[in-house]
Amino acid sequence: MQAASSPVRATAGVRRALVLAGAIAMVVASTACTPNQTVDRGAGATGTGVAGSGTPSGPTTTESPSSAPTTVPTTTPSTSPTSAPPATTPVPAPTKPVTKPATPTKTAEPAPAPVVVLRPGDSGPKVRALQARLRQLNWFEGDVNNGYGSRTTAAVRGFQAKRGFDATGVLDERTWDRLVAMTHTPTSDELANVKPTLVQPKPGAISWDVDPRCLTGRVMCVSKTTRQLTWVVDGVPQYGFDVRFGSDELPTREGVFSVYKKQVDVISNLYHTPMPYSMFFSGGQAVHYSSNFARLGYAGASHGCINVRNKPLLVQLYGEVRIGDKVVVHW
């Protein structure tokens, strides 16, 4: 009887062990899978670790159904050094300044010496012609001759200084060209020192364009109708000569004026043309000799001045007119 009961007992023990293992498995399964399950992390080895079995003795953690398991990041050791040396900016190598080849300095060549036409000590008809031209501008006084002496040298020097040239007293090409531009070719009488004989007309014997404003005092009475200038003293005409006026763009002013300035040797500041024996009466307008009028006649025009082509009579008039004398320009 005892021998037969041993297997039965063994079987019952096995069954109890299996039941106990199944219960433990169920407890473990319910603990691992139940949401919002509070686990007592501080329970001892004999505790059940299930909520409700007692007051927890340690901190609790509430899990959310959507929370992902916490992953501890794994640090991969870097093969690069812990602290890299600071980056250094490469310093460019010093560059040598580009040196341009020196341009050879050109030595200024001296200006060529002026070509001399005549100089002191020369003699001949060319010297006489030079003196005659200088006398036309009142630079040379007295009779002309063939000798380039002290008077000629002084006259050339004065003419050069007036125009800003080197006042050497030696006649060079530049001086000669300017002198020729301001004078006319000397006549045979001028070269022979023959004084011009001026025929004085008898009072009232000449025809002139009478203007009432010209009948009193000393008047240069200038008619644009007849293109004549008549020198009148106390209503009596003395002599007259042809004149030329300005163009339509630069007309000669009309009216009653008076002479305020006289000058023998004049160069226009605006037009750079010679105006010998100028008698100014209105701004820059004057009665003066014009070689252009003498050469071209009425084919040209002045820049507003009253041009005269009869130089001997103009020289005489220049000597008689006084500052303050009247000028009447009329039609």
C-alpha positions in Angstrom: 0.0 0.0 0.0 2.8 2.5 0.8 4.6 1.7 -2.4 1.6 2.5 -4.4 0.9 5.8 -2.8 4.3 7.3 -3.6 3.7 7.9 -7.3 0.3 9.4 -6.5 1.9 11.8 -4.1 4.5 12.7 -6.6 1.9 13.4 -9.1 0.0 15.6 -6.8 3.1 17.5 -5.9 3.9 18.1 -9.5 0.4 19.4 -10.1 0.7 21.9 -7.3 4.0 23.0 -8.6 2.6 23.5 -12.0 -0.4 25.4 -10.6 1.9 27.6 -8.5 4.1 28.2 -11.6 1.1 29.1 -13.6 -0.1 31.6 -11.0 3.3 33.2 -10.8 3.4 33.4 -14.6 0.0 35.1 -14.6 1.1 37.6 -12.0 4.3 38.4 -14.0 2.3 38.7 -17.2 -0.3 41.0 -15.7 2.5 43.2 -14.2 4.3 43.6 -17.5 1.3 44.2 -19.8 -1.3 46.2 -17.7 -1.3 49.9 -18.7 -1.0 52.6 -16.1 0.2 50.0 -13.6 2.1 51.4 -10.7 5.1 49.4 -9.7 6.6 49.6 -6.3 10.3 50.0 -7.0 11.1 50.0 -3.4 9.6 46.6 -2.4 11.8 44.0 -0.8 12.5 40.6 -2.0 9.4 39.2 -0.1 7.0 41.9 -1.5 4.6 41.2 -4.3 5.4 44.4 -6.2 1.7 44.9 -7.1 -0.2 48.1 -6.5 -2.7 47.9 -3.7 -0.6 45.5 -1.7 0.5 48.3 0.6 1.8 51.8 0.6 4.8 52.2 -1.7 8.0 53.0 0.1 9.9 54.5 -2.8 9.2 56.9 -5.7 6.7 56.0 -8.3 6.6 56.6 -12.0 3.4 56.9 -14.1 3.7 55.6 -17.7 1.6 56.8 -20.6 0.4 54.3 -23.2 2.1 56.4 -25.9 5.4 56.7 -24.2 8.3 55.1 -25.9 10.8 53.1 -24.0 13.7 55.3 -22.9 16.8 54.7 -25.0 20.1 55.5 -23.5 22.3 57.1 -26.2 25.4 55.2 -27.0 28.4 57.4 -27.3 30.7 56.4 -30.1 34.3 57.4 -29.3 35.6 59.9 -31.8 38.8 59.2 -33.6 39.5 63.0 -33.8 41.4 64.7 -31.0 39.2 66.2 -28.2 40.3 69.7 -28.8 41.4 70.7 -32.3 44.1 73.3 -32.7 42.8 76.8 -33.7 42.6 77.3 -37.3 45.3 79.6 -38.6 44.8 82.0 -41.5 47.7 81.6 -43.9 49.7 84.7 -44.1 50.3 85.6 -47.8 53.9 85.9 -48.7 54.9 89.5 -49.2 54.7 90.6 -52.8 57.3 92.7 -54.3 55.9 96.0 -55.8 55.7 95.9 -59.5 58.2 98.5 -60.7 57.4 100.0 -64.0 60.5 100.6 -66.1 61.4 104.2 -65.7 60.4 106.3 -68.7 63.4 108.1 -69.8 63.0 111.8 -69.3 63.1 113.7 -72.4 65.3 116.7 -72.2 63.4 119.7 -73.4 64.9 120.9 -76.6 65.7 124.5 -76.6 63.3 126.6 -78.7 64.8 127.5 -82.0 66.3 130.9 -82.1 64.0 133.4 -84.0 65.0 134.1 -87.5 66.4 137.6 -87.7 65.2 139.8 -90.5 67.2 142.9 -89.7 69.5 143.9 -86.8 71.4 147.0 -85.7 74.1 147.9 -88.1 72.3 146.7 -91.2 71.5 149.2 -94.0 69.6 149.4 -97.2 66.1 149.9 -98.6 64.7 147.2 -96.3 65.7 149.3 -93.3 64.0 152.4 -94.8 60.8 150.4 -95.4 60.9 149.2 -91.7 61.2 152.8 -90.5 58.4 153.9 -92.7 56.1 151.3 -91.3 57.1 152.1 -87.7 56.4 155.8 -88.5 52.9 154.9 -89.6 52.2 153.8 -86.0 54.1 156.8 -84.5 57.0 154.6 -83.2 59.6 156.1 -85.5 60.0 159.9 -85.6 61.7 162.0 -88.2 62.8 161.2 -91.7 63.4 157.6 -92.7 66.8 156.5 -94.0 68.8 153.4 -94.8 70.6 153.0 -91.5 69.5 150.6 -88.6 70.8 152.8 -85.8 69.8 153.8 -82.3 66.4 155.4 -83.3 65.4 152.3 -85.3 66.5 150.0 -82.4 64.5 152.0 -79.9 61.4 152.0 -82.1 61.6 148.2 -82.7 62.1 147.6 -79.0 59.1 149.8 -78.1 56.9 148.0 -80.6 58.0 144.6 -79.3 57.4 145.4 -75.7 53.9 146.8 -76.5 52.9 143.3 -77.8 54.6 141.2 -75.1 57.5 140.1 -77.3 61.1 140.0 -76.2 62.2 143.6 -76.4 65.5 143.0 -78.1 65.4 145.8 -80.6 66.3 143.2 -83.3 63.7 142.7 -86.0 62.8 139.0 -86.2 60.1 137.3 -88.2 57.5 137.4 -85.5 57.9 141.2 -85.0 58.0 141.8 -88.7 54.8 139.8 -89.4 52.9 141.7 -86.7 54.1 145.0 -88.0 53.1 144.1 -91.6 49.6 143.1 -90.4 49.2 146.5 -88.7 50.5 148.8 -91.5 50.3 149.3 -95.2 53.0 149.1 -97.8 54.9 152.4 -97.6 54.2 154.7 -100.6 56.9 156.3 -102.6 56.2 159.7 -100.8 56.6 158.0 -97.4 59.9 156.4 -98.4 61.1 159.8 -99.8 60.0 161.8 -96.7 57.5 163.8 -98.8 54.9 165.4 -96.6 51.4 165.0 -97.9 49.8 168.2 -99.0 46.3 168.4 -97.7 44.0 170.6 -99.8 41.8 172.5 -97.4 38.5 173.0 -99.1 36.9 176.4 -98.8 34.2 176.6 -96.2 30.9 175.5 -97.7 32.6 174.2 -100.8 32.2 170.6 -100.0 29.0 168.6 -100.1 27.8 167.0 -96.9 24.7 165.5 -95.3 23.7 168.3 -93.0 22.2 167.4 -89.6 21.0 170.2 -87.3 23.0 168.6 -84.4 26.2 169.2 -86.3 25.8 173.0 -86.7 27.3 174.0 -83.4 30.7 173.3 -81.8 33.4 170.9 -83.1 31.7 167.9 -84.6 32.6 164.7 -86.4 29.3 164.5 -88.4 28.9 160.9 -89.7 26.2 160.1 -92.2 25.1 156.5 -92.8 23.2 157.6 -95.8 26.2 159.0 -97.8 28.8 157.0 -95.8 30.8 160.1 -95.2 32.4 161.6 -92.1 32.6 165.4 -92.2 34.7 167.5 -89.8 32.6 170.5 -88.9 33.6 173.5 -86.8 30.9 176.0 -85.8 28.6 174.9 -88.6 31.3 175.1 -91.3 32.4 171.8 -92.9 36.2 171.6 -93.1 36.8 168.3 -95.0 35.5 164.8 -95.2 36.2 161.2 -96.3 34.7 157.8 -96.8 33.7 155.7 -93.9 32.5 152.1 -93.3 30.2 150.9 -90.6 29.3 147.8 -88.7 27.2 144.9 -90.0 23.5 144.3 -89.1 24.7 141.9 -86.4 27.2 144.4 -85.0 25.8 147.8 -86.0 27.4 151.2 -85.4 25.4 153.0 -82.7 23.5 156.1 -83.7 23.0 159.3 -81.7 25.0 162.1 -80.2 28.3 161.2 -78.4 31.6 162.8 -77.4 35.2 161.7 -77.8 36.4 160.3 -74.4 39.7 158.7 -75.4 42.3 158.9 -78.1 45.0 156.4 -78.8 47.3 155.9 -81.8 48.4 152.3 -81.4 45.4 150.0 -80.4 44.7 146.3 -80.7 41.1 145.2 -80.3 40.6 143.1 -77.1 37.7 141.2 -78.6 38.8 140.7 -82.3 42.6 141.2 -82.0 42.7 143.4 -85.0 44.7 146.7 -85.2 42.8 150.0 -84.7 45.3 152.7 -85.5 44.5 156.3 -84.6 41.4 155.4 -82.6 39.0 158.1 -81.3 36.6 156.4 -78.9 33.1 157.8 -78.6 30.8 155.0 -77.4 32.1 152.0 -75.4 34.5 150.1 -77.6 33.3 151.8 -80.8 35.7 154.3 -82.3 36.6 156.2 -85.5 39.9 154.6 -86.7 42.0 153.7 -89.7 41.3 150.2 -91.3 43.7 148.6 -93.7 41.0 146.1 -94.4 38.7 148.9 -95.6 41.6 150.3 -97.6 42.1 146.9 -99.3 38.5 145.6 -99.7 36.4 148.7 -99.7 32.7 148.1 -98.9 33.0 144.4 -99.5 33.5 144.0 -95.8 32.2 145.6 -92.6 33.5 146.6 -89.2 32.6 145.2 -85.8 30.7 148.4 -85.0 33.4 151.0 -85.3 33.6 153.7 -88.0 36.4 152.6 -90.4 38.4 155.1 -92.4 40.6 154.3 -95.4 42.1 157.7 -96.1 44.9 157.5 -93.6 46.6 160.9 -94.2 43.3 162.8 -93.7 42.5 160.7 -90.6 46.0 161.5 -89.1 45.2 165.2 -89.6 41.8 164.8 -88.0 43.3 162.9 -85.1 45.6 165.8 -84.5 42.8 168.3 -84.5 40.1 166.5 -82.5 40.1 167.1 -78.8 38.7 165.1 -75.9 35.1 166.1 -75.5 34.4 167.0 -79.1 31.1 165.9 -80.4 30.3 162.9 -82.6 26.9 162.7 -84.4 26.0 159.5 -86.2 22.8 159.8 -88.2 20.8 158.8 -91.3 
